[in-house]
Amino acid sequence: MKYDFDKQINRRGTYSLKWDGGELIKQIGLTERYDEDSIPLFTADMDLPVPQPVIDALHRTVDHQIFGYTIIPPEYYEAIQKWFAEKYDWQIAVEEIVYAPGTVHALNMAIKAFSEKGDGVIIQRPVYPPFTNAVERHERVVQNNALVQNDDGDYVIDFADFEAKAKDPNTTMFILCNPHNPTGRIFSNEDLRRMSDICAENGVTIVADEIHGDLIRTGQTFTPIVKTVENDDHIVTLTAINKTFNLAGLHCTNVIISNQKMRDLFTAEIGMSLPSPFTVSALIAAYNEGQEWLDQLKVYLDENLAFVKQFLDERMPKVKTYIPEGTYVMWMDFSGYGISADEVHDRIYNEANVILEDGKMFGEEGLDFQRICVPSPRPLIKEAMERIENAFADLN
C-alpha cells in the first residue's frame, strides 16, 4: 500500500512525551517555553503512522480482550532471525537473543553486568546523552574518545587516543553507537574491525548500539560490527524495532550475545523481563511484513533531510550541516553567527518556539550545535524551519 507521510496526525492528548510532556521537558531543562504552539522536534520518535500490518496485528491483539503475562513464542525469534539474515547475512541463534524492555535500560544493565565501579568506559562524544548518564550513574568513569571533524567536516575516529584509552588497565568497556547519534556517521567496516581488534587485545567488552542500523540513506550500506570480525566473543549488540518502525512506546529491544558466559551475566543482571502481548504482536508483524513501509519511509526521510539541508544552504547559510549517512537526525553548527550558545538557544526555543536539543547535552564538543529530528510530515518541518529563519532574520 501507499503511505501518506505528509498527513499530519494530531498527537496531543495521546500521552505523547513529545507533544504532551511539556512540563516534564521544562523540568529537565530542555527548554524554558513549551505551550500549545510549540513544535517539538527534539526526540527520536516519528510523527508518522506505523506500518499497516503492525496496526492490524495490534487490533487482533486488542480483539482478544485479555492482556495477561506473555511468553515469547517461536515466531518472535524467527522474525528476528529472518530480518537480520536477509538484510545483513547475520545468522543469529535463538539462544543468543535476550529481550529487554528498552535500549537505555539494556545499556544500563550491560554496564552493571560487564564492568565494576571505578572502571573506565569509552564513549565517543558528541554522543547520545544517556551514554554519559549510564556510565556516571553506576559510578564508572567516562573515557571520552571524542570524534574529530576533518577538513571535509566528516567525523572520524582518533585511533591513537582510542587505543591509549583501551590499553588503560582500568578500561573494561566501550559503548559503540553506529550509526552514530547525533553525527549520523556510519563507521566503515575497516574502522569497526580496527576498534574491535583493539578492544579484544585489551580485554575490553564492546556494547554496540545499532538501533538506527535500518535507517540509512539511499546508496549507503550498514554492517553490524559482528559481521566485520572473525571473533565476536567480546561484543554485545543492541537491536530494536523502536526506531525502525516507530514503536518506542512498546519497549522492545533485543540484545544479541553469542558468548554464553556474557549472556548469563547479562540475563542475571536484567532479571526476568517479559514483553507485553502488544510488543510480541508488533515485532512479528514489523519484521515479517514491514519492509514495504520501510522502503517508502526511507525515501521520505531522504527527502526531509535534503529539504532541511537546502533550506539552510539557501536561507541560513551561516548554519553548517550535512546529510547524515544514517539515522534521521541532523547535526547543525550555529557557530557561524558568532553569538553565544545561550543566545542561539533563546532564539530557537523561546522566540521561534521550536524545541530541538542543545548540542552541549551531547558533550562539550557539541557546544555550538543543535540536533533536530526530522521524521515528521514535511509541512511541519517547513513551518519549524521558517520559524527558526525568522528568529535569526537580523543576523542572516
Buried (B, 14 or more C-beta within 10 A) or exposed (E): EEBEBEEEEEBEEEEBBBBBBBEEBBEEEBBEBBEEEBBBBBBBBBBBBBBBBBEEBBEEBEEEEEEEEBEBEEBBBBBBBEBBEEBBEBEBEEEBBBBBBBBBBBBBBBBBBBBEEEBBBBBBBBBBBBBBEBBEEBEBBBBBBBBEEEEEEEBBBBEEBBBBBBEBEBBBBBBBBBBBBBBBBBBBBEBBBBBBBBBBEBEBBBBBBBBBBBBBBEEBEBBBBBBBBEEBEBBBBBBBBBBBBBBBBBBBBBBBBBBEEBBEBBBEBBEEBEBBBBBBBBBBBBBBBBBBBBEBBBEBBBEBBEBBBEBBEEBBEBBBBBEBBBBBBBBBBBBEBEBEBEEBBBBBBEBBBBBBBBBBBBBEBBBBBBBBBBBBBBEBBBEBBBBBBEBBEEBE
